[in-house]
């Protein structure tokens, strides 16, 4: 029997438990259609899983989302793993998480290959010139969107400004900013709960709509969600070797200085500290990939984000581009394209494998924490800090897109050389911001129009 409901009022027909095969088809559909970043992906899952199929109820969906927001890594993919695990145990979580990433990862491998091989061709360079302008507008739009949700009072605004100053002017490491923000929220919930309680992602007044998962809970069928004494040790014993085993093997065979070891080690660390989603992580990745490792030039990081914006799946797939280009340019004994392919896949492994660990380890315990105010307050403070970090990312992109030269004035602060302004980039950036923020034109049409305008502008100016 199909698990898809007809358009009848809730309560007339009880939702049916989907078969594993039906779930695979739905997860594949979500993976192919998951454009628009985490907001669009979460909205798509809500539509498919809560509204149309009623596989999970409204309140439990939001509770799972809140937990995923607390985790490092892509929250939308982790939400898919969580719901897939609820429905069909470990196999369901694996299928949901893998299918959420695979379509975009395949597209990203193709685009990264084309970029590495033909990125210096004038026509391709002109296309990316226009794409960069739209990427800047997309990041600014993310600042505004997340800011409206997170900065509900002056305290949250102060946390965001403090995070911006810390990462831009004082060069404070991103993980430390996240830690301090979460601590501030946890302490603040005790001293001023009214200030921090409104900053969480959940909505306590949303009416509950029971779904398949909720009914299975009531019938006592979801025994796998109950944590046992050996659950945590067993999960760690399985998933830590799966995640870190390949990284250690690469280190053993290629040495600590190889690009492969650098990729595996760096992105494994990123998988632990990337709180706040892809935009927050990008500032940290861009700084390390450009300034510390020297894998990319500043403008190429923007190119990678532009590619990631055009693919389905998590925006954090931009890290796959970084790993591909890094290995392509330091191939060792391999052919450059083969090295890039391995670098991109190795980055995917180090980035996304931990997502399964976080869900399979913590999900059985998280049901006991429904409505925990201290966790919600910590999450709200972290989200406010993330706004400040994304502000820094927008500034970083703007400096390298609109100006041909920047100079460092100490403590990591970059300022533009005003005489190096590129009027064409400034014009395209303004037009993209008007299209996205004012005219509400979609991301993909704006990217396409900006790329074409970039070609025409560069051709007209020689």
C-alpha positions as CSV (number, residue, x, y, z in Angstrom):
1,X,0.0,0.0,0.0
2,X,1.3,3.5,-0.8
3,X,2.4,5.7,2.0
4,X,1.4,8.8,0.1
5,X,-1.8,10.3,1.4
6,X,-4.6,11.8,-0.7
7,X,-5.4,15.5,0.0
8,X,-7.9,14.8,2.8
9,X,-8.1,16.4,6.1
10,X,-5.8,15.0,8.8
11,X,-7.5,12.3,10.9
12,X,-9.7,10.8,8.1
13,X,-7.0,8.3,7.0
14,X,-4.1,7.1,9.1
15,X,-0.7,7.3,7.4
16,X,0.8,4.0,6.4
17,X,4.3,2.8,7.3
18,X,6.4,3.1,4.1
19,X,8.4,0.1,2.9
20,X,12.1,0.4,2.6
21,X,11.8,0.5,-1.2
22,X,9.4,3.4,-1.0
23,X,11.6,5.3,1.3
24,X,14.6,4.8,-1.0
25,X,12.6,6.4,-3.9
26,X,11.6,9.4,-1.7
27,X,15.2,9.9,-0.4
28,X,16.5,9.8,-4.0
29,X,13.9,12.4,-5.0
30,X,14.9,14.7,-2.1
31,X,18.6,14.3,-3.0
32,X,18.0,15.3,-6.6
33,X,15.7,18.3,-5.8
34,X,17.6,19.7,-2.8
35,X,18.6,23.0,-4.2
36,X,18.6,26.3,-2.3
37,X,20.9,25.6,0.6
38,X,19.8,24.3,4.1
39,X,16.7,26.5,4.3
40,X,15.4,25.2,0.9
41,X,16.4,21.6,1.7
42,X,14.7,21.6,5.1
43,X,11.5,23.1,3.6
44,X,11.6,20.4,0.9
45,X,11.8,17.6,3.5
46,X,9.0,19.2,5.6
47,X,6.8,19.3,2.5
48,X,7.6,15.7,1.4
49,X,7.8,14.0,4.9
50,X,5.4,16.0,7.1
51,X,2.8,17.6,4.9
52,X,2.4,15.2,2.0
53,X,3.3,11.8,3.4
54,X,3.0,12.3,7.2
55,X,6.0,10.0,7.9
56,X,6.9,12.2,10.9
57,X,4.9,14.6,13.0
58,X,5.5,18.4,13.1
59,X,6.8,18.5,16.7
60,X,9.1,15.5,16.3
61,X,10.4,17.0,13.0
62,X,11.3,20.3,14.7
63,X,12.8,18.4,17.7
64,X,15.1,16.4,15.3
65,X,16.0,19.6,13.5
66,X,16.9,21.3,16.7
67,X,19.3,18.5,17.5
68,X,20.8,18.6,14.1
69,X,21.3,22.4,14.5
70,X,23.4,21.6,17.6
71,X,25.8,19.3,15.6
72,X,28.7,20.2,13.5
73,X,28.3,19.6,9.8
74,X,25.3,20.0,7.3
75,X,22.1,20.0,9.4
76,X,19.8,19.2,6.5
77,X,21.7,16.0,5.6
78,X,21.8,15.0,9.3
79,X,18.0,15.6,9.6
80,X,17.5,13.2,6.7
81,X,19.7,10.6,8.4
82,X,17.8,11.1,11.6
83,X,14.4,10.5,10.0
84,X,15.6,7.7,7.9
85,X,17.0,6.0,11.0
86,X,13.7,6.5,12.9
87,X,11.8,4.8,10.1
88,X,14.2,1.9,9.0
89,X,17.0,1.8,11.6
90,X,20.6,2.0,10.6
91,X,20.0,1.0,7.0
92,X,17.4,3.7,6.6
93,X,19.7,6.3,8.0
94,X,22.5,5.3,5.7
95,X,20.3,5.4,2.6
96,X,18.8,8.7,3.5
97,X,22.2,10.3,4.2
98,X,24.0,8.9,1.2
99,X,21.3,9.7,-1.3
100,X,21.1,13.3,0.0
101,X,24.7,13.8,-1.0
102,X,25.4,11.6,-4.0
103,X,23.6,13.6,-6.7
104,X,25.3,16.9,-5.8
105,X,28.7,15.2,-5.3
106,X,28.6,13.6,-8.8
107,X,27.8,17.0,-10.3
108,X,30.5,18.7,-8.3
109,X,33.1,16.2,-9.5
110,X,32.3,17.0,-13.1
111,X,32.3,20.7,-12.5
112,X,35.5,20.6,-10.5
113,X,37.2,18.6,-13.3
114,X,36.0,21.2,-15.9
115,X,37.2,24.0,-13.7
116,X,40.7,22.5,-13.2
117,X,41.1,21.7,-16.9
118,X,39.6,24.8,-18.5
119,X,39.3,27.4,-15.7
120,X,42.0,29.6,-17.4
121,X,40.2,29.6,-20.7
122,X,39.0,33.2,-21.3
123,X,35.4,32.3,-21.9
124,X,35.3,30.1,-18.7
125,X,37.1,32.8,-16.7
126,X,34.5,35.4,-17.9
127,X,31.6,33.1,-16.8
128,X,33.1,32.8,-13.3
129,X,33.7,36.5,-13.2
130,X,29.9,37.0,-13.3
131,X,29.2,34.0,-11.0
132,X,31.4,35.6,-8.3
133,X,29.2,38.7,-8.2
134,X,26.1,36.6,-7.5
135,X,27.9,34.5,-4.9
136,X,28.6,37.7,-3.0
137,X,24.9,38.6,-3.1
138,X,23.9,35.1,-1.9
139,X,26.2,35.4,1.1
140,X,24.8,38.8,2.0
141,X,21.3,37.4,1.7
142,X,22.3,34.6,4.1
143,X,23.5,37.2,6.6
144,X,20.1,39.0,6.4
145,X,18.0,35.8,6.5
146,X,19.8,34.2,9.4
147,X,20.1,37.6,11.2
148,X,16.3,38.1,11.1
149,X,15.8,34.7,12.7
150,X,18.6,34.8,15.3
151,X,19.0,38.5,16.4
152,X,15.8,38.9,18.3
153,X,17.1,41.3,20.9
154,X,20.1,43.5,21.7
155,X,22.0,40.7,23.5
156,X,21.9,38.5,20.4
157,X,23.0,41.5,18.3
158,X,25.9,42.0,20.7
159,X,27.0,38.4,20.4
160,X,26.9,38.7,16.6
161,X,29.0,41.9,16.6
162,X,31.4,40.4,19.1
163,X,31.9,37.3,16.9
164,X,32.5,39.5,13.9
165,X,35.1,41.6,15.6
166,X,36.8,38.5,17.1
167,X,37.2,36.7,13.8
168,X,37.9,39.8,11.6
169,X,39.9,42.1,13.8
170,X,41.4,39.7,16.5
171,X,41.9,36.6,14.4
172,X,40.2,34.4,17.0
173,X,39.8,30.8,15.8
174,X,36.3,29.9,14.7
175,X,35.8,26.9,17.0
176,X,36.7,29.0,20.0
177,X,34.0,31.6,19.0
178,X,31.4,28.8,18.8
179,X,32.5,27.4,22.2
180,X,32.3,30.8,23.9
181,X,28.9,31.6,22.3
182,X,27.4,28.4,23.4
183,X,28.8,28.9,26.9
184,X,27.3,32.4,26.9
185,X,23.9,31.0,26.0
186,X,24.0,28.3,28.6
187,X,25.0,30.7,31.3
188,X,22.6,33.3,30.1
189,X,19.7,30.9,30.2
190,X,20.3,30.7,34.0
191,X,20.6,34.4,34.7
192,X,18.2,35.8,32.0
193,X,16.1,33.0,30.5
194,X,13.7,35.5,28.9
195,X,16.5,36.9,26.8
196,X,17.8,33.6,25.5
197,X,14.6,31.5,25.3
198,X,13.4,33.3,22.1
199,X,16.5,32.5,20.2
200,X,16.0,28.8,19.6
201,X,15.1,27.3,16.3
202,X,12.1,25.4,17.4
203,X,8.6,26.8,17.6
204,X,6.8,25.6,20.7
205,X,3.4,26.8,19.5
206,X,3.3,24.7,16.3
207,X,0.4,22.3,16.5
208,X,1.4,18.7,16.5
209,X,0.5,16.6,13.5
210,X,1.0,12.9,14.2
211,X,2.9,11.0,11.6
212,X,4.0,7.4,11.0
213,X,6.9,7.7,13.4
214,X,4.7,9.1,16.2
215,X,2.2,6.3,15.8
216,X,4.9,3.7,15.8
217,X,6.2,5.2,19.0
218,X,2.8,4.9,20.6
219,X,2.5,1.3,19.5
220,X,6.0,0.5,21.0
221,X,7.4,-0.6,17.6
222,X,10.5,1.6,17.6
223,X,12.6,-0.4,20.0
224,X,15.8,0.6,18.2
225,X,15.5,4.2,19.5
226,X,15.9,3.2,23.1
227,X,19.5,3.6,24.2
228,X,21.1,0.6,25.9
229,X,24.2,0.4,28.2
230,X,26.4,-0.6,25.3
231,X,24.9,1.7,22.6
232,X,27.5,4.4,22.8
233,X,30.6,2.2,23.1
234,X,29.4,0.0,20.3
235,X,28.6,2.9,18.0
236,X,32.0,4.5,18.6
237,X,33.8,1.2,18.1
238,X,32.1,0.9,14.7
239,X,32.1,4.4,13.3
240,X,35.3,5.9,14.5
241,X,37.4,3.3,12.5
242,X,35.1,3.7,9.5
243,X,35.7,7.5,9.6
244,X,39.3,7.8,10.7
245,X,40.7,4.4,9.4
246,X,41.2,5.6,5.8
247,X,42.7,8.9,7.1
248,X,45.3,7.0,9.2
249,X,46.1,4.6,6.3
250,X,46.8,7.5,4.0
251,X,49.0,9.1,6.6
252,X,50.9,5.8,7.0
253,X,51.5,5.3,3.3
254,X,52.1,8.9,2.1
255,X,53.6,10.6,5.1
256,X,52.5,13.6,7.2
257,X,53.6,16.2,4.6
258,X,51.6,14.8,1.7
259,X,48.6,16.7,0.3
260,X,46.5,13.5,0.9
261,X,47.3,13.5,4.7
262,X,46.7,17.3,4.8
263,X,43.3,16.8,3.1
264,X,42.2,13.9,5.4
265,X,43.4,15.6,8.6
266,X,42.1,19.1,7.9
267,X,38.7,18.1,6.7
268,X,38.3,15.6,9.6
269,X,38.9,18.4,12.0
270,X,36.5,20.6,10.0
271,X,33.8,17.9,10.4
272,X,34.1,18.3,14.2
273,X,34.1,22.1,14.4
274,X,31.8,23.2,11.5
275,X,28.9,24.4,13.7
276,X,26.5,26.8,12.1
277,X,26.3,25.4,8.6
278,X,28.3,25.9,5.5
279,X,28.5,29.7,5.4
280,X,30.0,29.7,8.9
281,X,32.6,27.1,8.0
282,X,33.6,28.8,4.8
283,X,35.4,31.6,6.5
284,X,37.5,29.1,8.4
285,X,38.1,26.9,5.3
286,X,38.9,29.9,3.1
287,X,41.5,31.2,5.5
288,X,43.2,27.8,5.8
289,X,43.0,26.7,2.2
290,X,44.2,30.0,0.8
291,X,46.6,31.4,3.4
292,X,47.9,28.4,5.3
293,X,48.0,25.5,2.8
294,X,48.1,27.6,-0.4
295,X,45.8,25.2,-2.2
296,X,43.7,28.0,-3.8
297,X,43.8,31.7,-4.6
298,X,41.2,33.9,-2.9
299,X,39.1,34.3,-6.0
300,X,39.0,30.5,-6.6
301,X,37.4,29.9,-3.2
302,X,34.5,32.2,-4.5
303,X,34.5,30.1,-7.7
304,X,34.0,27.0,-5.7
305,X,31.1,28.4,-3.8
306,X,29.5,29.5,-7.0
307,X,29.7,25.9,-8.3
308,X,28.3,24.5,-5.0
309,X,25.4,27.0,-5.3
310,X,24.4,25.4,-8.6
311,X,24.3,21.8,-7.5
312,X,21.8,19.9,-5.4
313,X,22.8,18.7,-1.9
314,X,24.6,20.4,1.0
315,X,26.4,23.7,0.3
316,X,29.3,22.2,2.2
317,X,30.1,20.3,-1.0
318,X,32.3,23.3,-1.8
319,X,34.8,21.5,0.4
320,X,34.9,18.8,-2.3
321,X,36.0,21.4,-4.8
322,X,38.8,22.5,-2.5
323,X,40.0,18.9,-2.0
324,X,39.8,18.3,-5.7
325,X,41.8,21.4,-6.7
326,X,44.4,20.8,-3.9
327,X,45.1,17.3,-5.1
328,X,45.0,18.2,-8.8
329,X,47.8,20.7,-8.3
330,X,49.9,18.4,-6.1
331,X,49.3,15.0,-7.8
332,X,52.5,13.3,-6.8
333,X,52.9,10.1,-8.8
334,X,49.3,10.2,-10.0
335,X,47.8,11.8,-13.1
336,X,46.5,15.2,-12.1
337,X,42.8,14.4,-13.0
338,X,43.0,11.1,-11.1
339,X,44.6,12.8,-8.1
340,X,41.9,15.4,-8.2
341,X,39.2,12.8,-8.3
342,X,40.7,11.0,-5.3
343,X,41.2,14.3,-3.5
344,X,37.5,15.2,-4.0
345,X,36.3,11.8,-2.9
346,X,38.6,11.7,0.1
347,X,37.3,15.1,1.2
348,X,33.7,13.8,0.9
349,X,34.6,10.9,3.1
350,X,36.2,13.0,5.8
351,X,33.4,15.5,5.7
352,X,30.3,13.4,5.6
353,X,31.1,10.1,7.4
354,X,31.1,11.8,10.8
355,X,27.5,13.0,10.2
356,X,26.4,9.3,10.5
357,X,28.3,9.0,13.7
358,X,26.7,12.0,15.3
359,X,23.2,10.8,14.5
360,X,23.6,7.1,15.3
361,X,25.4,8.0,18.5
362,X,23.2,10.8,19.9
363,X,19.7,10.3,18.4
364,X,18.6,7.6,20.9
365,X,19.4,9.9,23.8
366,X,18.0,13.1,22.3
367,X,14.3,12.1,22.8
368,X,14.8,12.5,26.5
369,X,15.9,16.1,26.0
370,X,12.8,17.4,24.2
371,X,12.2,20.9,25.3
372,X,15.5,21.3,27.1
373,X,15.8,25.1,27.5
374,X,19.5,25.2,28.3
375,X,20.4,23.5,25.0
376,X,18.0,25.8,23.1
377,X,19.6,28.9,24.6
378,X,23.1,27.6,23.8
379,X,22.0,27.0,20.2
380,X,20.4,30.5,19.9
381,X,23.7,32.1,21.1
382,X,25.7,30.0,18.7
383,X,23.4,31.0,15.8
384,X,23.8,34.7,16.7
385,X,27.6,34.2,16.7
386,X,27.3,32.5,13.3
387,X,25.7,35.7,11.9
388,X,28.8,37.6,12.8
389,X,31.0,34.9,11.2
390,X,29.0,35.1,8.0
391,X,29.3,38.9,8.1
392,X,33.1,38.4,8.0
393,X,32.7,35.9,5.1
394,X,30.7,38.5,3.2
395,X,33.3,41.1,3.8
396,X,36.1,38.7,2.8
397,X,34.3,37.8,-0.5
398,X,33.5,41.4,-1.2
399,X,37.1,42.5,-0.8
400,X,38.3,39.8,-3.2
401,X,35.5,40.2,-5.8
402,X,35.3,43.9,-6.1
403,X,38.9,44.9,-5.5
404,X,42.0,43.7,-7.3
405,X,44.3,44.3,-4.3
406,X,43.9,44.2,-0.5
407,X,46.5,44.8,2.2
408,X,46.9,43.5,5.7
409,X,46.9,46.0,8.5
410,X,47.7,43.6,11.3
411,X,45.9,40.9,13.3
412,X,44.6,39.4,10.1
413,X,42.6,42.4,9.1
414,X,42.5,43.0,5.3
415,X,41.5,46.4,3.9
416,X,41.0,47.2,0.2
417,X,43.3,49.3,-1.9
418,X,40.6,51.7,-3.2
419,X,42.4,52.4,-6.5
420,X,42.2,48.7,-7.4
421,X,38.4,48.7,-7.6
422,X,36.9,46.8,-10.5
423,X,33.8,48.7,-11.6
424,X,32.5,45.8,-13.6
425,X,32.5,43.5,-10.6
426,X,31.0,46.2,-8.4
427,X,28.2,46.8,-11.0
428,X,27.4,43.0,-11.3
429,X,27.4,42.6,-7.5
430,X,24.9,45.5,-7.1
431,X,22.7,44.1,-9.9
432,X,22.8,40.6,-8.3
433,X,21.9,42.0,-4.9
434,X,18.9,43.9,-6.4
435,X,17.8,40.8,-8.2
436,X,18.0,38.5,-5.2
437,X,17.0,40.9,-2.3
438,X,14.6,43.3,-4.0
439,X,13.2,41.6,-7.0
440,X,13.2,38.1,-5.4
441,X,14.6,36.4,-8.5
442,X,15.7,32.9,-7.8
443,X,19.3,31.9,-7.2
444,X,19.8,29.8,-10.4
445,X,18.3,32.4,-12.8
446,X,20.4,35.1,-11.1
447,X,23.6,33.0,-11.4
448,X,22.9,32.3,-15.1
449,X,22.1,36.0,-15.9
450,X,25.2,37.2,-14.0
451,X,27.5,34.7,-15.8
452,X,26.2,35.9,-19.2
453,X,26.5,39.6,-18.1
454,X,30.1,38.9,-17.0
455,X,31.0,37.6,-20.5
456,X,29.4,40.6,-22.2
457,X,31.0,43.1,-19.8
458,X,34.5,41.7,-20.2
459,X,34.1,41.4,-24.0
460,X,32.9,45.1,-24.2
461,X,35.8,46.3,-22.0
462,X,38.4,44.3,-23.8
